[in-house]
Amino acid sequence: MIMPEKMSLSDFVSRRLHPVKVTIELLKHENAGSDDKGAMIGKPLLGSVISTLELFVEDYERLTAGQ
């Protein structure tokens, strides 16, 4: 995702943080439903978590590289 010219850095980061916050809540939910031995998370769900975090990191690095 490329930041539109009129969007501030704060707005851009805020917008991109939403999926990361949802991912965190999902992981909290999965952890709360697990036992003391460990949490089980399906491969598709884990892939979604990884993709969400990668997108945020990549977009942020691209945005801040020009500064």
C-alpha positions in Angstrom: 0.0 0.0 0.0 1.3 3.4 -0.9 0.4 6.4 1.2 -1.8 8.9 -0.6 -0.2 12.4 -0.9 -2.8 14.1 1.4 -2.7 11.4 4.2 -0.5 12.2 7.2 1.9 9.7 8.6 -0.3 9.5 11.7 -3.4 8.8 9.7 -1.6 6.2 7.6 -0.2 4.3 10.7 -3.6 4.5 12.4 -5.3 3.0 9.5 -2.8 0.2 9.1 -2.9 -0.5 12.9 -6.5 -1.6 12.8 -5.8 -5.1 11.2 -2.8 -5.5 13.6 -5.1 -4.8 16.6 -7.7 -7.3 15.3 -4.9 -9.9 14.9 -3.7 -9.3 18.5 -7.3 -9.8 19.8 -7.6 -13.0 17.8 -4.4 -14.3 19.3 -5.5 -13.4 22.8 -8.8 -15.2 22.2 -7.0 -18.3 20.9 -4.6 -18.2 23.9 -7.5 -17.8 26.4 -9.1 -20.9 25.1 -6.0 -23.0 25.4 -4.7 -25.2 28.2 -1.4 -24.9 30.2 0.4 -27.2 27.7 0.0 -24.8 24.8 -2.3 -23.2 22.2 -3.2 -24.8 19.0 -3.7 -22.6 16.0 -4.6 -23.8 12.5 -2.2 -23.3 9.6 -4.6 -21.1 7.6 -5.1 -18.8 10.7 -1.4 -18.7 11.4 -0.8 -17.7 7.7 -3.3 -14.9 8.1 -1.6 -13.6 11.2 1.8 -13.7 9.5 0.5 -11.9 6.4 -1.2 -9.2 8.4 2.0 -8.4 10.3 4.1 -8.6 7.2 1.9 -6.1 5.4 2.1 -3.6 8.2 5.9 -3.9 8.5 6.4 -3.7 4.7 4.2 -0.7 4.3 5.7 1.1 7.3 9.3 0.5 6.0 8.4 1.7 2.6 6.8 4.8 4.0 9.7 5.7 6.3 12.4 4.9 3.8 11.7 8.1 2.0 12.1 10.3 5.0 
